[in-house]
Amino acid sequence: MEDNKTQNLESSIEKLAVALDFADEKEAMKFVGLMEDRIKIYKVGLELFSVSGPQFVSKLIGLGYDVFVDLKLHDIPNTVYGAAKALGKLGARFITAHSSGGVEMLQAANEGFNEGCSDGGWGGLRYCLGVSVLTSDPYFTDQLLFSRVETIVTAGLKGFVCSGTDLSKITQKIGHLFKVVPGVRPVGSFENDQLRVTTPSNAIASGADLLVVGRPITLSSNPIAATNEILRSIFLAN
């Protein structure tokens, strides 16, 4: 019975990435130290990466964590290729490129990332994810979502990012891809600047493979309890 409980917990942990939305490395590492082994995947976004850079990503990897580098790469294909390759070589398990950049740019990101992972000797499942529509986008339409998803699929990426409220609309189009849902808010949480949010259980029930949660955990008065409750929701929804 205890072995089953442990396996269930580990399965839930694999489905949760916590966004380190902190202004500097010191704050981020204080939080990581507090959480110990309750989290396996940490997301480093644009703000923290701009402050602490690749060295911080390497530090997390060296401590045994999987790192999701969320820069939403968007530039000319050659530039995106080089950036994605560098992140792959660094050891990131997940990176993002924005689908508004088009098929050629996404293909360059995917190619660069895969080459970087190979050059760095990193094995296992690693994903260059296409970002569909931001959860905070006030100009969201289903037509825009479908167009972006088509771009991601055509580019040959293995995964994509979209809100939980959008996921059920496109499941048939992307059933084989790895599905990442940001903007996850437990019942009773503030939505902050997110316009299209969902609960952990609803996201999993809709087919999400990985949930990204930030402020409901990092700004909680008891982040360990908040994390445990989300992991419990993931387990019950499976």
C-alpha positions as CSV (number, residue, x, y, z in Angstrom):
1,M,0.0,0.0,0.0
2,E,2.8,2.4,0.9
3,D,4.6,1.7,-2.4
4,N,1.4,2.6,-4.3
5,K,1.1,5.8,-2.4
6,T,4.7,6.7,-3.2
7,Q,4.2,5.9,-6.9
8,N,1.0,8.0,-7.0
9,L,2.8,11.0,-5.4
10,E,5.7,10.7,-7.8
11,S,3.3,10.6,-10.7
12,S,1.6,13.8,-9.5
13,I,4.9,15.6,-9.0
14,E,5.9,14.8,-12.6
15,K,2.8,16.8,-13.7
16,L,3.5,20.0,-11.8
17,A,6.0,22.7,-12.7
18,V,6.3,25.6,-10.2
19,A,7.1,29.0,-11.8
20,L,9.9,30.8,-9.9
21,D,8.4,34.3,-10.3
22,F,11.0,36.0,-8.2
23,A,13.0,39.2,-8.8
24,D,16.4,37.6,-8.0
25,E,18.3,34.4,-7.5
26,K,18.5,34.8,-3.8
27,E,14.7,34.8,-3.3
28,A,14.3,31.9,-5.8
29,M,16.9,29.7,-4.0
30,K,15.3,30.5,-0.6
31,F,12.0,29.1,-2.0
32,V,13.7,26.1,-3.6
33,G,15.4,25.3,-0.3
34,L,12.1,25.5,1.5
35,M,10.4,23.1,-0.8
36,E,13.2,20.5,-0.7
37,D,12.0,17.5,-2.8
38,R,8.3,18.4,-3.0
39,I,8.9,19.9,-6.5
40,K,10.8,18.2,-9.4
41,I,10.2,20.8,-12.2
42,Y,10.9,24.5,-11.9
43,K,10.0,27.1,-14.5
44,V,12.4,30.0,-15.0
45,G,10.7,32.8,-16.9
46,L,11.9,36.0,-18.6
47,E,12.3,38.1,-15.5
48,L,14.5,35.7,-13.4
49,F,16.5,34.6,-16.5
50,S,17.2,38.2,-17.3
51,V,18.6,38.7,-13.8
52,S,20.3,35.4,-13.1
53,G,20.9,34.0,-16.6
54,P,22.1,30.5,-17.7
55,Q,24.1,30.1,-14.5
56,F,21.0,29.9,-12.4
57,V,19.5,27.3,-14.7
58,S,22.7,25.3,-14.5
59,K,22.6,25.5,-10.7
60,L,19.0,24.1,-10.6
61,I,20.0,21.3,-12.9
62,G,23.1,20.6,-10.8
63,L,20.8,20.2,-7.8
64,G,18.8,17.5,-9.6
65,Y,15.8,19.5,-10.8
66,D,14.3,19.6,-14.3
67,V,14.2,23.1,-15.6
68,F,11.5,24.7,-17.9
69,V,13.1,27.8,-19.5
70,D,10.1,29.9,-20.6
71,L,11.5,32.7,-22.8
72,K,8.9,32.4,-25.6
73,L,11.5,32.7,-28.3
74,H,10.4,34.9,-31.1
75,D,12.8,36.4,-33.7
76,I,14.2,35.5,-37.1
77,P,14.7,31.8,-37.5
78,N,18.5,31.9,-37.3
79,T,18.5,33.8,-34.1
80,V,15.9,31.5,-32.5
81,Y,17.9,28.5,-33.7
82,G,21.0,29.7,-31.9
83,A,19.1,30.6,-28.7
84,A,17.3,27.3,-28.6
85,K,20.5,25.4,-29.2
86,A,22.2,27.1,-26.3
87,L,19.3,26.3,-24.0
88,G,19.4,22.7,-25.1
89,K,23.1,22.4,-24.5
90,L,22.6,24.0,-21.1
91,G,20.3,21.1,-20.1
92,A,16.8,22.6,-20.1
93,R,14.2,20.0,-20.3
94,F,11.5,22.3,-21.7
95,I,11.8,25.5,-23.6
96,T,9.2,27.7,-25.4
97,A,8.9,29.4,-28.7
98,H,5.9,31.6,-29.7
99,S,3.8,30.2,-32.5
100,S,3.1,33.7,-33.8
101,G,6.7,33.6,-35.3
102,G,5.5,31.1,-37.9
103,V,6.3,27.6,-39.0
104,E,9.9,28.2,-40.2
105,M,10.8,29.9,-36.9
106,L,9.3,27.1,-34.8
107,Q,11.1,24.5,-36.9
108,A,14.4,26.4,-36.3
109,A,13.7,26.4,-32.5
110,N,13.0,22.7,-32.5
111,E,16.0,21.9,-34.6
112,G,18.3,24.1,-32.5
113,F,17.0,22.7,-29.2
114,N,17.4,19.1,-30.3
115,E,20.9,19.7,-31.5
116,G,21.8,21.5,-28.3
117,C,20.5,18.6,-26.2
118,S,22.6,16.2,-28.3
119,D,25.7,18.3,-28.0
120,G,25.3,18.6,-24.3
121,G,24.8,14.8,-23.9
122,W,21.3,15.3,-22.4
123,G,19.0,12.3,-22.8
124,G,15.4,11.5,-21.9
125,L,12.3,13.3,-23.1
126,R,12.9,16.9,-23.8
127,Y,10.5,19.4,-25.4
128,C,10.6,22.5,-27.5
129,L,7.0,23.7,-26.8
130,G,5.0,26.0,-29.1
131,V,3.1,28.7,-27.2
132,S,-0.4,29.1,-28.7
133,V,-2.2,32.1,-27.2
134,L,-1.2,33.8,-23.9
135,T,-3.7,33.3,-21.1
136,S,-3.6,37.1,-20.5
137,D,-4.4,37.9,-24.2
138,P,-7.5,40.2,-24.3
139,Y,-7.8,39.7,-28.1
140,F,-8.2,35.9,-27.9
141,T,-10.5,34.3,-30.4
142,D,-11.0,30.6,-31.3
143,Q,-9.9,31.3,-34.8
144,L,-6.6,32.6,-33.6
145,L,-6.2,29.6,-31.3
146,F,-6.9,27.1,-34.2
147,S,-4.5,29.0,-36.5
148,R,-1.7,28.9,-33.9
149,V,-2.2,25.2,-33.1
150,E,-2.1,24.4,-36.8
151,T,1.3,26.3,-37.0
152,I,2.7,24.3,-34.1
153,V,1.5,20.9,-35.6
154,T,2.9,21.8,-39.0
155,A,6.2,22.7,-37.6
156,G,6.6,19.3,-36.0
157,L,6.9,20.2,-32.4
158,K,6.4,17.6,-29.8
159,G,4.4,19.8,-27.4
160,F,2.5,23.0,-27.0
161,V,1.2,25.5,-24.3
162,C,-2.3,26.7,-24.0
163,S,-4.9,27.6,-21.3
164,G,-6.9,24.9,-19.7
165,T,-10.1,26.5,-21.0
166,D,-8.8,26.2,-24.6
167,L,-7.6,22.6,-24.3
168,S,-10.9,20.9,-24.8
169,K,-11.4,22.8,-28.0
170,I,-8.3,21.4,-29.7
171,T,-7.7,18.0,-28.1
172,Q,-8.6,16.1,-31.4
173,K,-6.2,18.3,-33.3
174,I,-3.2,17.7,-31.0
175,G,-4.0,14.5,-29.1
176,H,-0.5,13.1,-29.7
177,L,1.4,16.2,-28.4
178,F,2.6,17.0,-24.9
179,K,0.1,19.4,-23.4
180,V,1.2,22.1,-21.0
181,V,-1.4,24.3,-19.2
182,P,-0.4,27.6,-17.5
183,G,-2.7,29.9,-15.6
184,V,-3.7,27.2,-13.2
185,R,-5.5,28.5,-10.2
186,P,-6.9,26.4,-7.3
187,V,-10.5,27.1,-6.3
188,G,-10.5,30.4,-4.3
189,S,-7.3,31.8,-5.7
190,F,-7.0,35.2,-7.3
191,E,-6.7,35.2,-11.1
192,N,-4.2,38.1,-11.0
193,D,-3.4,39.1,-14.6
194,Q,-4.7,35.9,-16.1
195,L,-7.9,36.1,-18.1
196,R,-8.4,32.4,-19.0
197,V,-7.7,30.2,-15.9
198,T,-8.7,26.7,-14.8
199,T,-8.3,24.6,-11.7
200,P,-5.7,21.8,-11.4
201,S,-8.4,19.0,-11.5
202,N,-10.1,20.5,-14.5
203,A,-6.8,20.9,-16.4
204,I,-5.9,17.3,-15.8
205,A,-9.4,16.1,-16.7
206,S,-9.1,18.1,-20.0
207,G,-5.9,16.1,-20.9
208,A,-3.0,18.3,-19.6
209,D,0.3,16.5,-19.2
210,L,1.9,19.3,-17.2
211,L,0.5,22.1,-15.1
212,V,2.4,25.4,-14.5
213,V,1.6,27.1,-11.2
214,G,3.3,30.2,-9.8
215,R,1.8,32.7,-7.5
216,P,-0.8,30.4,-5.8
217,I,2.2,28.6,-4.4
218,T,5.0,31.1,-4.3
219,L,2.9,33.9,-2.7
220,S,1.1,31.5,-0.4
221,S,1.5,32.0,3.4
222,N,2.1,28.2,3.4
223,P,3.6,27.2,0.1
224,I,4.1,23.6,1.2
225,A,0.5,23.1,2.1
226,A,-0.5,24.9,-1.1
227,T,1.7,22.5,-3.1
228,N,0.3,19.4,-1.3
229,E,-3.2,20.4,-2.1
230,I,-2.5,20.9,-5.8
231,L,-0.7,17.5,-5.9
232,R,-3.7,16.0,-4.2
233,S,-6.0,17.5,-6.9
234,I,-3.8,16.2,-9.6
235,F,-3.8,12.7,-8.1
236,L,-7.6,12.7,-7.7
237,A,-8.1,13.9,-11.3
238,N,-6.0,11.1,-12.9
